[in-house]
Amino acid sequence: MNNPTDKWNEKYSTAELSTPAEPAWVLKHHAHLLPLRGSALDLACGLGGNARFLTRCGLHTHAWDISSTALQLLKKWGRVQNCVIETKLVDLTPSALVNVQFDVIVVSRFLDRTLLPGLVQALKPNGRLFYQTFLAPVQQHAPQNPDFYIRSGEYQHYWANDLSCDVYGEGWLNESIHQPKQRYAWYIGRKACR
């Protein structure tokens, strides 16, 4: 199964509305930094734990992923909850972030370094980026490709000149009772008003 779309559709093929979809720790524990209104993007959303949380916070929420199976389930969740999450089936490349702007972008448990500079461009002035992903080295019960792990302090390398850092941390997190404890790095940055 070399096609990434097939891989992720297979992963979510047994998911149901009752399947847990938790927001990232960094988002849940720093929700006070969210705007009272505006637009938000859950990038590489999977089952949409972040998107569900953002829409409950009153934000006009978009959710992008490569898995049509995950997005269909998220749309179904929205209908049941009587809320709208705008989903988009997309293979994430830097061009996907061109000509879009959001007040909030959330990325969790996903790392593609080619997308990191474009996240700044996709933020509106005063917009905030919430980012949390696995911290190197490779861990058990997590991706086995070392390219999918952020290195200690690496976030600042990408965004030091464009975002002011509100929150940064590294350590062990137990995001839910359904997942084992993992080492993560998390970052919240705000784009300056220019």
Steps between C-alpha positions, in 0.01 A plus 500: 500500500727781373227757438470729807128551437439125516714468812302763693162387369587151624601639839164674545286229336375362833445840666151593616339809651589361842870465411697742721624813323678711759638850440874547537621570851648835394162615366287371786727642771550839334151561365501841673732616218233432234313799356132537584413479129675442170612216279703196595674217316565151635779388263546123449191467715443124503175443691492872584558520874639851461228603253226380734652698786548815287143497374372457856702812584297692241756518220413451132699179460664334201645148515742369238624145461610241246245245623151522350390238755601722795343809343170321434483398865580858609220634276262246654606614848425860398149407382430315825630796705318753278818687416693559180863407448621571149700196393746481215661189355859603432843351459695755699767681301630855543267617220198399711578790736518767229218758482331391824492683833384393844492654847608167651686202357537180702732214406545196721676167468612591146826639365593593145779755514423627148171639635643689800587829322160507328317483831615854579372628166164330561451684830320832509673785686467429873417137413627217715664171413454207741743221415568175685682197369721213603840591645809309382631236537266239350258358758309180541127519403569800276627554144815303429638742238744744671399771249164523678660619826586858590838553665538692823479875430428452129173696498684824573730438203203527264298778659731719712486789250129480419313398814526612860508194722220491760558145622773242447554171675640150470423193703285198566127537443218257554249652259221253571428176676489340154865573418829425677713782636723655227773761481376813324613851422235771488501857380259791479607801296326823404547678170572869534260765378674676210 
